[in-house]
Amino acid sequence: MKVTEYFKSMQRRPDRIGIKMDWIETTVQRPIKRQIQADGRIRCWSKIEGADGKYLRVILLEDGETVHNAFFDRNFKELE
């Protein structure tokens, strides 16, 4: 999986250390929601049962495969 340097630095934060790469891969491959941002980056969400049902948001670059960011999205509602 390709990742940005920004992703590598952000994943060292205490609130993101527990995010597993397989959760990120699953979110990219089978999102419950996918949205293109104004800047062309792609947002993907999935519900992570192994993280107490939290929703993971993964931001991809415009190429659709390079992970730029990943974090638990406290404001995501599945019916949005």
PyMOL commands that place a pseudoatom at each C-alpha (Angstrom):
pseudoatom trace, name=CA, resn=MET, resi=1, chain=A, elem=C, hetatm=0, pos=[0.000, 0.000, 0.000]
pseudoatom trace, name=CA, resn=LYS, resi=2, chain=A, elem=C, hetatm=0, pos=[1.377, 3.402, -0.986]
pseudoatom trace, name=CA, resn=VAL, resi=3, chain=A, elem=C, hetatm=0, pos=[1.335, 6.131, 1.675]
pseudoatom trace, name=CA, resn=THR, resi=4, chain=A, elem=C, hetatm=0, pos=[2.454, 9.754, 1.877]
pseudoatom trace, name=CA, resn=GLU, resi=5, chain=A, elem=C, hetatm=0, pos=[5.093, 11.110, 4.250]
pseudoatom trace, name=CA, resn=TYR, resi=6, chain=A, elem=C, hetatm=0, pos=[2.276, 13.091, 5.878]
pseudoatom trace, name=CA, resn=PHE, resi=7, chain=A, elem=C, hetatm=0, pos=[0.455, 9.820, 6.614]
pseudoatom trace, name=CA, resn=LYS, resi=8, chain=A, elem=C, hetatm=0, pos=[3.596, 8.329, 8.183]
pseudoatom trace, name=CA, resn=SER, resi=9, chain=A, elem=C, hetatm=0, pos=[4.028, 11.315, 10.484]
pseudoatom trace, name=CA, resn=MET, resi=10, chain=A, elem=C, hetatm=0, pos=[0.332, 11.494, 11.461]
pseudoatom trace, name=CA, resn=GLN, resi=11, chain=A, elem=C, hetatm=0, pos=[0.155, 7.780, 12.316]
pseudoatom trace, name=CA, resn=ARG, resi=12, chain=A, elem=C, hetatm=0, pos=[2.702, 8.362, 15.097]
pseudoatom trace, name=CA, resn=ARG, resi=13, chain=A, elem=C, hetatm=0, pos=[0.196, 10.509, 16.991]
pseudoatom trace, name=CA, resn=PRO, resi=14, chain=A, elem=C, hetatm=0, pos=[-1.131, 8.858, 20.184]
pseudoatom trace, name=CA, resn=ASP, resi=15, chain=A, elem=C, hetatm=0, pos=[-4.736, 8.960, 18.929]
pseudoatom trace, name=CA, resn=ARG, resi=16, chain=A, elem=C, hetatm=0, pos=[-3.784, 7.111, 15.719]
pseudoatom trace, name=CA, resn=ILE, resi=17, chain=A, elem=C, hetatm=0, pos=[-1.222, 4.523, 16.796]
pseudoatom trace, name=CA, resn=GLY, resi=18, chain=A, elem=C, hetatm=0, pos=[-3.950, 1.876, 17.220]
pseudoatom trace, name=CA, resn=ILE, resi=19, chain=A, elem=C, hetatm=0, pos=[-5.235, 2.161, 13.639]
pseudoatom trace, name=CA, resn=LYS, resi=20, chain=A, elem=C, hetatm=0, pos=[-4.310, -1.063, 11.867]
pseudoatom trace, name=CA, resn=MET, resi=21, chain=A, elem=C, hetatm=0, pos=[-3.182, -1.151, 8.253]
pseudoatom trace, name=CA, resn=ASP, resi=22, chain=A, elem=C, hetatm=0, pos=[-5.652, -3.953, 7.472]
pseudoatom trace, name=CA, resn=TRP, resi=23, chain=A, elem=C, hetatm=0, pos=[-8.489, -1.659, 8.630]
pseudoatom trace, name=CA, resn=ILE, resi=24, chain=A, elem=C, hetatm=0, pos=[-7.207, 0.992, 6.223]
pseudoatom trace, name=CA, resn=GLU, resi=25, chain=A, elem=C, hetatm=0, pos=[-7.001, -1.532, 3.372]
pseudoatom trace, name=CA, resn=THR, resi=26, chain=A, elem=C, hetatm=0, pos=[-10.540, -2.754, 4.060]
pseudoatom trace, name=CA, resn=THR, resi=27, chain=A, elem=C, hetatm=0, pos=[-11.835, 0.816, 4.118]
pseudoatom trace, name=CA, resn=VAL, resi=28, chain=A, elem=C, hetatm=0, pos=[-10.215, 1.568, 0.756]
pseudoatom trace, name=CA, resn=GLN, resi=29, chain=A, elem=C, hetatm=0, pos=[-11.395, -1.678, -0.856]
pseudoatom trace, name=CA, resn=ARG, resi=30, chain=A, elem=C, hetatm=0, pos=[-14.930, -1.841, 0.593]
pseudoatom trace, name=CA, resn=PRO, resi=31, chain=A, elem=C, hetatm=0, pos=[-16.052, 1.554, 1.898]
pseudoatom trace, name=CA, resn=ILE, resi=32, chain=A, elem=C, hetatm=0, pos=[-19.594, 2.095, 3.131]
pseudoatom trace, name=CA, resn=LYS, resi=33, chain=A, elem=C, hetatm=0, pos=[-19.326, 5.617, 1.718]
pseudoatom trace, name=CA, resn=ARG, resi=34, chain=A, elem=C, hetatm=0, pos=[-16.968, 7.232, -0.780]
pseudoatom trace, name=CA, resn=GLN, resi=35, chain=A, elem=C, hetatm=0, pos=[-16.805, 10.931, -1.578]
pseudoatom trace, name=CA, resn=ILE, resi=36, chain=A, elem=C, hetatm=0, pos=[-14.567, 13.072, -3.799]
pseudoatom trace, name=CA, resn=GLN, resi=37, chain=A, elem=C, hetatm=0, pos=[-13.369, 16.282, -2.187]
pseudoatom trace, name=CA, resn=ALA, resi=38, chain=A, elem=C, hetatm=0, pos=[-13.111, 19.600, -4.035]
pseudoatom trace, name=CA, resn=ASP, resi=39, chain=A, elem=C, hetatm=0, pos=[-9.330, 19.129, -4.269]
pseudoatom trace, name=CA, resn=GLY, resi=40, chain=A, elem=C, hetatm=0, pos=[-9.748, 15.714, -5.947]
pseudoatom trace, name=CA, resn=ARG, resi=41, chain=A, elem=C, hetatm=0, pos=[-8.773, 13.647, -2.943]
pseudoatom trace, name=CA, resn=ILE, resi=42, chain=A, elem=C, hetatm=0, pos=[-11.064, 10.761, -2.063]
pseudoatom trace, name=CA, resn=ARG, resi=43, chain=A, elem=C, hetatm=0, pos=[-12.674, 10.117, 1.325]
pseudoatom trace, name=CA, resn=CYS, resi=44, chain=A, elem=C, hetatm=0, pos=[-13.627, 6.547, 2.249]
pseudoatom trace, name=CA, resn=TRP, resi=45, chain=A, elem=C, hetatm=0, pos=[-15.392, 5.391, 5.418]
pseudoatom trace, name=CA, resn=SER, resi=46, chain=A, elem=C, hetatm=0, pos=[-16.004, 2.033, 7.032]
pseudoatom trace, name=CA, resn=LYS, resi=47, chain=A, elem=C, hetatm=0, pos=[-17.247, 0.787, 10.372]
pseudoatom trace, name=CA, resn=ILE, resi=48, chain=A, elem=C, hetatm=0, pos=[-14.509, -0.991, 12.321]
pseudoatom trace, name=CA, resn=GLU, resi=49, chain=A, elem=C, hetatm=0, pos=[-15.992, -3.625, 14.624]
pseudoatom trace, name=CA, resn=GLY, resi=50, chain=A, elem=C, hetatm=0, pos=[-12.555, -4.321, 16.109]
pseudoatom trace, name=CA, resn=ALA, resi=51, chain=A, elem=C, hetatm=0, pos=[-12.483, -0.702, 17.299]
pseudoatom trace, name=CA, resn=ASP, resi=52, chain=A, elem=C, hetatm=0, pos=[-15.811, -0.724, 19.158]
pseudoatom trace, name=CA, resn=GLY, resi=53, chain=A, elem=C, hetatm=0, pos=[-17.754, 0.079, 15.990]
pseudoatom trace, name=CA, resn=LYS, resi=54, chain=A, elem=C, hetatm=0, pos=[-15.998, 3.387, 15.337]
pseudoatom trace, name=CA, resn=TYR, resi=55, chain=A, elem=C, hetatm=0, pos=[-15.974, 4.769, 11.810]
pseudoatom trace, name=CA, resn=LEU, resi=56, chain=A, elem=C, hetatm=0, pos=[-12.612, 5.041, 10.091]
pseudoatom trace, name=CA, resn=ARG, resi=57, chain=A, elem=C, hetatm=0, pos=[-12.103, 7.750, 7.470]
pseudoatom trace, name=CA, resn=VAL, resi=58, chain=A, elem=C, hetatm=0, pos=[-9.288, 7.232, 4.976]
pseudoatom trace, name=CA, resn=ILE, resi=59, chain=A, elem=C, hetatm=0, pos=[-8.199, 10.032, 2.666]
pseudoatom trace, name=CA, resn=LEU, resi=60, chain=A, elem=C, hetatm=0, pos=[-6.641, 8.970, -0.632]
pseudoatom trace, name=CA, resn=LEU, resi=61, chain=A, elem=C, hetatm=0, pos=[-4.771, 11.122, -3.106]
pseudoatom trace, name=CA, resn=GLU, resi=62, chain=A, elem=C, hetatm=0, pos=[-6.303, 11.739, -6.515]
pseudoatom trace, name=CA, resn=ASP, resi=63, chain=A, elem=C, hetatm=0, pos=[-4.741, 8.519, -7.840]
pseudoatom trace, name=CA, resn=GLY, resi=64, chain=A, elem=C, hetatm=0, pos=[-7.216, 6.552, -5.696]
pseudoatom trace, name=CA, resn=GLU, resi=65, chain=A, elem=C, hetatm=0, pos=[-4.554, 4.346, -4.127]
pseudoatom trace, name=CA, resn=THR, resi=66, chain=A, elem=C, hetatm=0, pos=[-2.099, 6.459, -2.107]
pseudoatom trace, name=CA, resn=VAL, resi=67, chain=A, elem=C, hetatm=0, pos=[-3.184, 6.873, 1.523]
pseudoatom trace, name=CA, resn=HIS, resi=68, chain=A, elem=C, hetatm=0, pos=[-2.748, 10.456, 2.742]
pseudoatom trace, name=CA, resn=ASN, resi=69, chain=A, elem=C, hetatm=0, pos=[-4.555, 10.277, 6.092]
pseudoatom trace, name=CA, resn=ALA, resi=70, chain=A, elem=C, hetatm=0, pos=[-6.584, 7.890, 8.279]
pseudoatom trace, name=CA, resn=PHE, resi=71, chain=A, elem=C, hetatm=0, pos=[-8.454, 8.627, 11.490]
pseudoatom trace, name=CA, resn=PHE, resi=72, chain=A, elem=C, hetatm=0, pos=[-11.571, 7.734, 13.431]
pseudoatom trace, name=CA, resn=ASP, resi=73, chain=A, elem=C, hetatm=0, pos=[-14.342, 10.117, 12.408]
pseudoatom trace, name=CA, resn=ARG, resi=74, chain=A, elem=C, hetatm=0, pos=[-16.448, 10.929, 15.472]
pseudoatom trace, name=CA, resn=ASN, resi=75, chain=A, elem=C, hetatm=0, pos=[-18.956, 12.934, 13.422]
pseudoatom trace, name=CA, resn=PHE, resi=76, chain=A, elem=C, hetatm=0, pos=[-19.723, 10.353, 10.717]
pseudoatom trace, name=CA, resn=LYS, resi=77, chain=A, elem=C, hetatm=0, pos=[-23.296, 9.083, 10.533]
pseudoatom trace, name=CA, resn=GLU, resi=78, chain=A, elem=C, hetatm=0, pos=[-23.875, 5.994, 8.381]
pseudoatom trace, name=CA, resn=LEU, resi=79, chain=A, elem=C, hetatm=0, pos=[-27.080, 7.368, 6.863]
pseudoatom trace, name=CA, resn=GLU, resi=80, chain=A, elem=C, hetatm=0, pos=[-25.452, 10.554, 5.533]
for i in range(1, 80): cmd.bond("trace and resi %d" % i, "trace and resi %d" % (i + 1))
show_as sticks, trace
zoom trace
